[in-house]
Amino acid sequence: MCGAELKVLPDGVQRVAKFLQAHDHPHAPVMLDDAARTAQQAADALGVAVGQIAKSIIFRRKSDDAAVLVVTSGDRRVDEKKVEALVCPDGRRLGRADAEFVKARTGFSIGGVSPLAHAAPSVTLIDESLFRFGEIWAAAGHPNAVFQLTPRQLQALTGAPVADLAVDDDEKKRELQRAIALVRLRAPAPDDAGDDVASPCISICRMSAASHLCEGCFRSRDEIAGWSRASEGSKRATWNTVKQRMAALQA
């Protein structure tokens, strides 16, 4: 890619293209149609399987506020607990990375985060699911820009370790059913008019990055923080909301 061609690309794509050139990578970024925003849409535009789209997922490590990048297949979900076990040796949790944090640490906007050429160093991990494929496509600094590479090239360009980081869907379903069963045991009876409304907490205090609800009690952060100050009526209203959420998860 010549200098004139680089200048017409978005800034983030230019940075990725320069990185790839400097490392003698054979494939330059390409721009897809504006409609290709999701992994499935990108796969359709490229004529490949959705698993061949390398997703970049950013977390925020609470102990030092570092950005943690997990690169996984487009048909996989990242298991936060597996990531925490590798990057949080102090026992602290991973937090949600909002758009401002992602932009500041990587230099890219959500949806276009490249696995390389970040504005600041990130803790990077590669999910082994990508190695099912001989060819993959990763974001190139813009939601509509991608570049081609192999999983081995991704590992070489990032220097990141490879690990099993994907969700075990069967185990996740079993955990969900166990949590729902335990929470239901704590639910107040419909005809219970007492003033001592038990909390839904079952001592599994882990917030889901996807739903932003606790994976143990199915409450939001605000609902958890306000529980001790809430009136009995508000607590019962929260219980009704929790029951609705659990029913929706089992539907």
Secondary structure, 3 states (H helix, E strand, C coil): CCHHHHHCCCHHHHHHHHHHHHCCCCCCCEECCCCCCCHHHHHHHHCCCHHHEEEEEEEEECCCCEEEEEEEECCCCECHHHHHHHHCCCCCCEEECCHHHHHHHHCCCCCCCCCCCCCCCCEEEEEHHHHHCCCEEEECCCCCEEEEECHHHHHHHHCCCEECCECCHHHHHHHHHHHHHHHHHHCCCCCCCCCCCCCCCCCCCCECCCCCCECCCCCCHHHHHCHHHCCHHHHHHHHHHHHHHHHHHHC
